[in-house]
Amino acid sequence: MVTLVRHRWMTVAGVETFYREAGREDAPVLLLPHGYPCSSYEFRNLMPRLADRWRLIAPDFPGAGYSGTPDNFDYSFDGYAAWLEAFVAAMNVDRFVLYLHDFGSPIGARLAIRAPQHIAGLIIQNGDIPYEDALGPKYADIEATWTLPRSEMRKVLAEAISEAAFKEEFLNDLPPPLAATIPPDLWKLHWSLITPKRKELAVDLIAGLKENRAWFPEHRKYLNEYRPPTLIVWGPNDHYMPEKSARAYLRDLPDAELHLLGGGHWLLETHLDDVVALMREFLERVHAPEP
């Protein structure tokens, strides 16, 4: 059964917000905050595959996708987490499984820390991990900018925000046969939505990764203390977050279910059937609809 995805706008915390939604309004909820440089578009194929039994909600962050880019918004990980909490409240959602991917991981994890009672479980897919020693080699390029004067660091980061760089982000570390399955719509669509202002905001967010390191212990503390039911689905062909990044989560989530698939950072493009099957089995156990 294929259920259509609905496309909607509403105002959240003063921000014109675009979101995708699928499934019955009374079904258990799966919240899908997106990563960088994507938007809710990354979940377009996943959502109808699970909407027969769950309600899936995927918003575009302020400054991304089809949402607004107001001047007075706090475009930091903390600011995005506060906005995501307001979005959840506006949707009148009380409990949900949270999907953590890329930059959506530190944003979503902050939401979980702020309101752990809302979290029925986690699905982690190539998330931005809170383990300094398990990051992939590509992070060294970002870390190298941290020793530069602030203005020089921003200049270097700005040069890395281009259509060619977006293409590299989406192809990541995939072998050629898999890379050929990644649609160019991904980088071309998202690059077409980048304005000069959004480019500056992207620089701010990437520069904020340095300060975000100080928050890693809070993320690990949450995982270790609350031990939410967790499914880890991971593409090891990822030069930001390879296999060791996935396994690092087991330090604080020893009971998590870990599956290493054959893809990379964007598994929903290359291994959708595998991910859907694993998610369906997990969701039936931890967040199933009432009979």
C-alpha positions, 0 to 999 in steps of 0.5 A, a space after each residue: 500500500 502506498 500512501 500519498 505525502 501531503 505538503 503543507 505550510 504553517 507559521 512556527 515561532 514566527 517562521 513560515 515553515 514547510 513540512 511534509 506529512 504522511 499517514 493518519 493523524 492518530 497513528 504513532 509518529 515518526 519525526 524526521 528532521 533533515 541533515 545538511 545540505 538537504 531538506 525534508 526532500 531527503 525523506 520523500 521516498 521513505 514517507 509513503 513506505 511507512 505511512 500505512 501504520 505510522 504518521 511521518 512528519 518532516 519539516 524544513 528547517 528555517 533557512 533550508 528547503 521551502 521554509 522562510 529565512 527570517 532575519 531574527 532567527 537564531 541559526 545555531 544548533 541550540 536555536 534550531 532545537 528550540 524551533 523544532 520543539 516549537 514545531 512539535 508543539 504546534 503539531 500537537 505531537 506528544 510522543 514520537 520516534 526520532 530519526 537522527 541523520 547528519 546535522 539533524 542529529 545534534 539538533 534532534 538530540 538537543 530536543 530529546 534532552 530538552 524533553 526526554 518524555 517525548 522520545 519513544 525511540 531513536 533511529 540513527 542513520 549516519 548521524 553527526 556523532 558525539 564521539 571525537 575519536 570516531 569521526 571520519 577523515 573528512 572532518 579533519 578538513 573542517 577542524 583545520 579551519 579552527 586554527 585560522 583567524 575568524 574572518 579567514 575561517 569563514 572565507 575558507 568555509 564559504 569557498 566550500 559552499 558551492 554546487 560542486 561541493 554539494 555534489 561531493 556531499 551527496 556522492 560522498 565516498 560511494 563507489 562508482 556503481 552506487 554513486 550512479 544511483 544518486 540523482 543529481 536532483 539532490 545537489 541541483 535542487 538544494 543549490 538552487 535554493 541557496 541565496 547569499 543570506 543562506 550561504 552566510 547562515 551555512 557558514 555560521 552553522 559549519 563554523 559552529 561545529 567547533 563550539 558544538 564539541 563542548 556539547 558532546 558530553 551532554 549528548 553522550 550523557 543523555 544516551 547513557 542515562 536514558 538508553 532509549 530503544 535505538 536502531 542504528 542503520 549505517 552506510 559505512 562508505 561515508 568519509 565523514 562518518 564511517 563504520 567506526 562512527 556507527 560503532 561508537 554509539 554502542 559505548 552508550 547504547 550497548 543494547 542498540 540494534 546496529 546494521 551496516 549496509 552497503 551504502 554511504 551517507 544517503 542510504 535512503 537513496 541507495 538502500 531504501 528497501 533495506 532501511 524500510 524493512 529494518 525500520 518497520 520491524 523496529 517500529 512494530 516493537 517500540 512504537 506500534 499502532 494500537 490494535 
